[in-house]
Structure formats: C-alpha cells, structure tokens
Amino acid sequence: MTATRLTSAIGDATGGFLSRRAVLAGGFASLLASRAGASMGQTPSFPVTVEHALGATVVPAAPKRIVTVGWCDEDSVLAFGETPIAMVRRGMFESGIAPWCEERLGSVRPHLLDGGQADYETILGLAPDLIVNVFSDMAARSYERLSTIAPTIGYASGPWRADWREQTRQIGKALGRPAEAEVLIDRTKSFLARLARQNESLIGRSFTFGTYFPGSGSMVVYLPGETRVDWLVDLGMRIAPGVERLSRQNPGRSSLDISLEQLDTVESDVLIMWYEGDARGSMENQPLFRLFRPVTAGAYVVLEDPVSVWSASWPSVLAIPYGFPGLVPRLAQAIELADSRAGKEP
C-alpha cells in the first residue's frame, strides 16, 4: 500500500464528524455529570478509615485542602463537588487542565504539580489536610513521606491498576461519601451501556490498544486490567486473543512491547493507537505496520487529540461523559468500514 493510499485509509477510519446523536449524547453526559456532583443527600460522618494496598488511613475530619497527586484523581474529587488546591499538570492541554475539569473549576486555578514525581516540599508548603494518590505507582517509602504531611490515601488494587470505579470509591470513602460514590459509578455505567446500545457494531468485536515511541522497533500493547483496555470490555468488546495470551504468559504486567515482526500475533477487528508528537508519522512509515491487517482493512483508529487520548487512557466519571460520545462512534465507524470493504453484512 502506498503512503497516499494508507493516509486515505486512515482518514476513512479515523477522521470524520461527530454525529448529531453523539453531540446530543455529549450534552446529556455533561448534564449527567453536573448533577452527579451535586449533593445526593448523604451527610458525611468523620472520622473515616480508608483501607488501601499500603495500609489504612484515618481522615479525622471533612477535608478542606485536598491535594491530588495521582493521575486524574482530581476528576473524582471534582465530581463530588470538592475543589483540590493542587493537582497534577496534564501536559497535552495548553492550560495543564483537562476541559472536563475546567468546567467544574470555573475561574479557580489550583496549583499544578509535576506528575513525574512527588514534590514533597511543595506539597508540604500547601498545607493539605488530605493527599489523594490513587491512580499511581506509589511505593511504601513515598506513602510514608506523604503521610507525614497529611492523611494520604492510595490504590486498593495495585500500581497503575486503579480504574475509574476504584478511584471514585476510594475518594468517596475519604470524603465520607461512599454512597454518593456508588451513585456516580451507577450513572457512569448506565451511560456506558447507552453508548454500547447506540454503537451495536462494537459488541463482540475484538480490539488491540497500543502505542508507539519513535526509534523503537516494537509496539506497546496494553493488557487486561489496564485502564485503556477495561472500558472497551465494558462496551461489550473482546480483547484480541493474542493479547489475552500475552497477559496469561506475563502475569502482573499491564503492557508489553512486541516487535513489529510479531504484529500478526495481536491481530484484531479494530486497532486503537494513541500517539504524541511525531510518533504517528514514524509508525505509519514502518513497512510492517502498513501491512498489518487492521490497518489495510481500515479498522485503525488514531487517538492524538488531547481529549481522546486522556479520556481513553485514563477514563473517569467526568472524562467518560465528556470524551466518549466523540470517541466511541469512531470505533464503530472503523469496524463498519472494514466490514463493508470485506463485503460483510451490517
């Protein structure tokens, strides 16, 4: 396939428009999320104890100065109607803040932390009364240091394993509002179920989710239990058999590098790839990638705009209703395009 033809095929599969249905879904989702942040009638009672993989944390009183150190933890805090005084900067957005968070923050601008590592001195200077570090790889030493500053909560599952449900539950417990957390989760699950019904061509179809870093001869493939994978399963899709096999062979791993020569081992009905910078062009110039069946079939969905990358990679009770109405129909369109080219009945 020539470069021009590949570009055309990619455009067919990934470009396009937001349907009127998707726009309406996005509007409804914003309303849903805004209502979820309002009081649901639960009176917080303190002290509360939050159990997590690194211990049990007592939050003595309703927190007023919350610092979120974990990726996207601020989403759940904001969904409960609370405003963190500091949170991690999101580099792909010019402001450093995701738009679904900006909607909640209004004119307030929390201090933005470097997400590379915990800045203990800065956090100490902010005088927090609660530190949230749920979606992270926080180790015992880091937990101990943060806990000397303020009560610190972490993940219940494992490093980088806390999905949007766990984030919401852990943060809801710390805020003394576990019942509200379940309401947020149920509403988000209902929203995902509605999206699945609106995009029925996805149900039962297989997917591979990956990325590429220029200069490498391999593709990163995300495995079951990784946040990018689990929400697609929630939509009724199937993890590619080859990806399932890799997961069984590498227990405890959330991603693996596979050489471009082995791409056929993770073949699927649709390939989803997120890119940053010049990674897309570099990957699409790889001859072996250009011959990969999902690519030649048109079932190749590119995520490179910040909203799509962040909502698909680190979904939350705010990111899902904001980003998914524009994202999920693209997956369905890619599968439908590949089916039409193969002469399959819809």
Residue pairs with C-beta under 8 A, 6 or more apart in sequence:
1 9
1 290
1 291
1 296
3 284
3 285
6 284
6 290
6 295
7 284
9 295
9 296
9 298
9 300
10 284
10 295
10 300
10 302
12 298
12 337
13 298
13 299
13 300
13 301
13 333
13 334
13 337
13 338
14 300
14 301
14 302
14 330
14 334
16 330
16 333
18 26
18 325
18 326
18 329
19 329
21 198
21 329
22 325
22 326
22 329
23 325
25 194
25 195
25 198
25 325
26 321
26 322
26 325
26 326
28 321
29 191
29 320
29 321
29 322
29 324
29 325
30 103
30 321
30 322
32 187
32 191
32 321
33 79
33 100
33 317
33 318
33 321
33 322
36 79
36 183
36 184
36 187
36 317
37 78
37 79
37 80
37 81
37 104
38 81
39 81
40 177
40 179
40 180
40 183
42 177
42 179
42 180
44 62
44 175
44 176
44 177
45 176
46 59
46 60
46 61
46 62
46 176
47 58
47 59
47 60
47 61
48 58
48 59
48 173
48 174
48 176
49 56
49 57
49 58
49 59
50 56
50 57
50 59
50 153
50 170
50 173
50 174
51 156
52 134
52 153
52 154
52 155
52 156
52 170
53 154
53 155
53 156
53 157
53 158
54 138
54 140
54 143
54 154
55 143
57 147
57 151
57 152
57 153
57 174
58 151
59 130
59 151
59 153
59 174
59 176
60 151
61 129
62 175
62 176
63 82
63 128
63 129
63 130
63 174
63 175
64 129
65 85
65 126
65 127
65 128
65 129
65 130
66 77
66 82
66 83
66 84
66 85
66 128
66 129
66 130
66 131
66 132
67 84
67 85
67 86
67 87
67 113
67 123
67 126
67 128
67 130
67 131
67 132
67 150
68 74
68 77
68 84
68 86
68 87
68 88
68 131
68 132
68 133
69 88
69 113
69 118
69 123
69 131
69 132
69 133
69 136
69 138
69 146
70 88
70 132
70 133
70 134
70 135
70 136
70 138
70 154
70 155
70 162
70 167
71 88
71 115
71 135
71 136
71 314
72 98
72 135
72 167
72 310
72 314
72 316
72 319
73 87
73 88
73 132
73 133
73 134
73 135
73 167
73 171
74 84
74 87
74 88
74 101
74 110
75 98
75 100
75 101
75 167
75 316
75 317
75 318
75 319
76 134
76 164
76 167
76 168
76 171
76 172
76 184
76 316
76 317
76 318
77 83
77 84
77 132
77 171
77 175
78 84
78 101
78 104
78 105
78 318
79 104
79 168
79 184
79 316
79 317
79 318
80 171
80 172
80 175
80 177
80 180
80 181
80 184
82 175
83 104
83 105
83 108
83 110
84 110
84 132
85 110
85 111
85 126
85 128
86 110
86 111
86 112
86 113
86 122
86 123
86 126
86 128
87 97
87 101
87 110
87 111
87 112
87 113
88 112
88 113
88 114
88 115
89 96
89 97
89 112
89 113
89 114
89 115
90 96
90 97
90 98
90 115
90 306
90 310
91 115
92 276
92 306
92 309
92 310
93 99
93 306
93 310
95 102
96 112
97 105
97 109
97 112
98 306
98 307
98 310
98 318
98 319
99 307
99 322
100 318
100 319
100 321
100 322
100 323
101 318
104 318
111 122
111 126
113 119
113 122
113 123
118 133
118 142
118 145
118 146
120 145
120 146
120 149
123 131
123 146
123 149
124 149
128 149
128 150
129 150
129 151
130 150
130 151
130 152
130 153
130 174
131 146
131 147
131 149
131 150
131 151
131 152
131 153
132 152
132 153
132 170
132 171
132 174
133 142
133 143
133 146
133 152
133 153
133 154
134 153
134 154
134 155
134 162
134 166
134 167
134 170
134 171
135 155
135 160
135 162
135 167
135 227
135 314
136 154
136 155
136 159
136 160
136 162
137 159
137 160
138 146
138 154
138 155
138 159
143 152
143 154
146 152
151 174
153 170
153 171
153 173
153 174
154 170
155 161
155 162
155 166
155 170
156 162
156 166
156 169
156 170
157 163
157 166
160 226
160 227
160 254
161 225
161 254
162 170
163 227
163 230
163 315
164 188
164 227
164 231
164 315
164 316
164 317
164 319
164 320
165 185
167 316
168 181
168 184
168 185
168 316
168 317
169 178
169 181
169 182
169 185
171 181
172 178
172 179
172 180
172 181
172 182
172 184
173 181
184 317
185 317
187 317
188 317
188 320
188 321
189 234
191 320
191 321
191 324
192 231
192 234
192 235
192 320
192 324
195 235
195 324
195 325
195 328
196 202
196 203
196 234
196 235
196 236
198 328
198 329
199 235
199 328
199 329
199 331
199 332
200 332
201 332
201 335
201 336
201 339
201 346
202 235
202 236
202 237
202 328
202 331
202 332
202 335
203 235
203 236
203 237
204 236
204 237
204 238
205 237
205 238
205 269
205 270
205 335
206 237
206 238
206 239
206 240
206 241
206 268
206 269
206 270
207 232
207 237
207 238
207 239
207 240
207 268
207 269
207 270
207 271
207 272
207 331
208 221
208 240
208 242
208 243
208 266
208 267
208 268
208 270
208 271
208 272
208 294
209 221
209 222
209 226
209 228
209 229
209 232
209 272
209 273
210 219
210 220
210 221
210 222
210 266
210 271
210 272
210 273
211 219
211 220
211 273
211 274
211 275
211 279
212 219
212 220
212 273
212 275
212 279
212 280
212 282
212 283
213 220
213 279
214 277
214 278
214 279
214 282
214 283
215 282
216 257
217 259
217 260
218 257
218 258
218 259
218 260
219 257
219 258
219 260
219 263
219 283
219 289
220 255
220 256
220 257
221 243
221 246
221 255
221 256
221 257
221 258
221 266
222 228
222 229
222 243
222 254
222 255
223 229
223 243
223 246
223 247
223 250
223 253
223 254
223 255
223 256
224 230
224 233
224 239
224 243
224 244
224 247
225 247
225 254
226 254
226 255
227 313
227 314
227 315
228 272
228 274
228 312
228 313
229 239
231 312
231 315
231 320
232 239
232 272
233 239
235 328
239 247
240 266
240 267
240 268
242 265
242 266
242 267
242 268
243 266
243 268
245 265
246 256
246 258
246 266
247 253
250 256
258 265
258 266
260 286
260 288
260 289
261 288
263 288
263 289
263 292
264 292
264 293
267 292
267 293
267 294
268 294
269 294
269 299
269 335
269 338
270 294
270 299
270 300
270 301
270 331
270 334
270 335
270 338
271 292
271 294
271 295
271 299
271 300
271 301
272 301
272 303
272 312
272 331
273 280
273 283
273 300
273 301
273 302
273 303
274 302
274 303
274 304
274 308
274 309
274 312
274 313
275 283
275 302
275 303
275 304
276 304
276 309
280 302
280 304
283 289
284 290
289 295
290 296
294 300
294 338
297 338
297 341
297 342
298 334
298 337
298 338
298 341
299 334
299 335
299 337
299 338
300 334
301 330
301 331
301 334
303 309
303 312
303 327
307 322
307 323
307 326
308 323
308 326
308 327
310 319
310 323
311 319
311 320
311 322
311 323
311 324
311 327
312 323
312 327
315 323
315 324
336 346
339 345
339 346
340 346
